[in-house]
């Protein structure tokens, strides 16, 4: 019984060896399965994802850097400094029109 099974397997393998196209596809399939099983495909996908995320962060940092450079240039002008201080600290200068609103309870906000 064992000998018959071995002979069938031997004949199948011998026939297979004489068909290079089938050998190629079997080897390619086994290599693909090996890549999937050892995690190489996942690591490659993960590296591509990380590259995309880092590239996006670099673009965002470059845009933020340009915005900050613009603000630094504007900060050299006295009008910009005055406007920034007035907006940040709710200051007014002489001659500004001020509106005071109250809610229904009569309290001034």
Number of C-alpha atoms within 10 A of each C-alpha: 6 6 8 9 10 11 12 11 12 12 12 11 11 11 10 13 12 10 10 10 11 12 13 11 11 12 12 12 12 12 12 12 11 13 13 13 11 10 11 12 14 13 12 11 12 12 12 12 12 12 12 12 12 12 12 12 12 12 12 12 12 12 12 12 12 12 12 12 12 11 12 11 11 13 14 10 10 10 10 14 13 13 12 14 12 13 11 8 8 8 12 13 8 5 6 8 7 7 5 6 10 9 8 7 6 8 8 9 7
